[in-house]
Amino acid sequence: MDLRDKLYIDGEWSPSADRNLLTVFGAADGKPLGSVPQGSVADVDRAVAAARAAFEGWAATPLRRRLELLETLHAKLLEHREEIARIITGEVGMPLKLSRAIQAGLPAVTLEETIKLAKEYPFEQQLGNSLIIREAAGVVACITPWNFPLHQLILKLAPALTAGCTAVVKPSEEAPLSAFLLFDLIDACGFPPGVVNLISGPGRPIGEALAAHPAIDMISFTGSTAAGRRISELAAPTIKRVAMELGGKSASILLDDAELEAAVKGTVNSCFLNSGQTCSALTRMLVPETRYAAVVEQTIRVAQTFSVGDPFAGQAKLGPLVSEKQQRRVRDYIQCGIDEGAELLLGGPEIPEDLPCGYYVKPTVFGRVTPDMTIAREEIFGPVLSILSYRDEDEAVNIANDSPYGLSGAVWSRQRSRAERIARRLRTGQVDINGGRFNPLAPFGGYKQSGNGREMGSFGLEEFLELKSLQS
């Protein structure tokens, strides 16, 4: 049990004004893993005041010194990789082997890459008779989700602190324990008091209090589109800068010359990663009608290899979902697909018989899905793949773009130029061509209701910078 009863405010661990605690439950068995403070609006006010008081001094701290502290934090992340992986596997349910590489590995990579690029980044440049200065945006509220809890937090904190911003962090109440470990490490690094602060608690009232707070200059949020809409409303009266990475319903387009084995495997792997709890998951597979039967056969064969089980045991490729609420939501969507007439090819809404405890869902594949079906339009956030057919390239692009979301996507073709031509037509922030590798320096973010702003690389750093010009 990881029992936490204090918040991190102004450089020290201190009790919350609300003495109640929130229980954190294990995804694999539903049993308590630990607890964190409930948090209160009074705690938000204290944390924001501390960050505001620290801002001027931190922004004026030489970049070299800021990066030295971040390098120390990077070293500590590497030292604690196994602990991080085990905490997040317990909270979220990702199999431990994957958690070691992704949940614990990616945050360290992101922090390291941010430090590297900051050393070369042009924070000042001369443009004619003007000196263009890029300086810290101010006090930032970082509100993060539960699916990749530490990575999403580092995606915000690394560029914010590099830019000279101070921060108040609110992790998801579903998976907050890795954030508390991170702040143990931050406390040991020697950051000045008030530069980084941690508040735990639910979106209402904590997240809403941060979004509306007049002393917060910027909100960086990752989560659902509905929550993002609410944050925008609350931030509007004070004209805050708002950067948001929201939902997705990404399409994987298999062109008629695609190498089927690679395309199907890549799409299913993306859809089922983290038990489908990934905003950029490829959850719609678009296939030519002429190759539909072959794709279905291949998809079932690949999907059947995704065993479900205890994420700590080392055998299962899929662990549980994060909570009973999420499990119920995904099962309801699967039943909705059946009710609306999609063809159930694999899986179903029933809880796996051999896993009565924990929040498990069967990996599920639907065929003959039409673009108007609920499972083709709404983000399910579970291991559910929809296969849709199309007649020609134009129809494939239209189906892919007929979505309120625009976060990610994929195109598969033996001709790279053809795949790139289709990729350019997709209204989405990122497109993988023939299984393109993850690039931590490339911008990540979405079009339409998938959000605004970008994370990662120099593009993520620029979200936390204001532009000033000095004329002479």
Secondary structure, 3 states (H helix, E strand, C coil): CEECCEEEECCEEEECCCCCEEEEECCCCCCEEEEEECCCHHHHHHHHHHHHHHHHHHHHCCHHHHHHHHHHHHHHHHHCHHHHHHHHHHHHCCCHHHHHHHHCHHHHHHHHHHHHHHCCCCCEEEECCEEEEEEECCEEEEECCCCCHHHHHHHHHHHHHHHCCEEEEECCCCCCHHHHHHHHHHHHHCCCCCCEEECCCCHHHHHHHHHHCCCCCEEEEECCHHHHHHHHHHHHHHCCEEEEECCCCEEEEECCCCCHHHHHHHHHHHHHHHHHCCCCCEEEEEEEHHHHHHHHHHHHHHHCCCCECCCCCCCCCECCCCCHHHHHHHHHHHHHHHHCCCEEEECCCCCCCCCCCCCCCCCEEEECCCCCCHHHHCCCCCCEEEEEEECCHHHHHHHHHCCCEECCEEEECCCHHHHHHHHHHCCCCCCEECCCCCCCCCCECCEECCEECCECHHHHHHCCEEEEEEEC
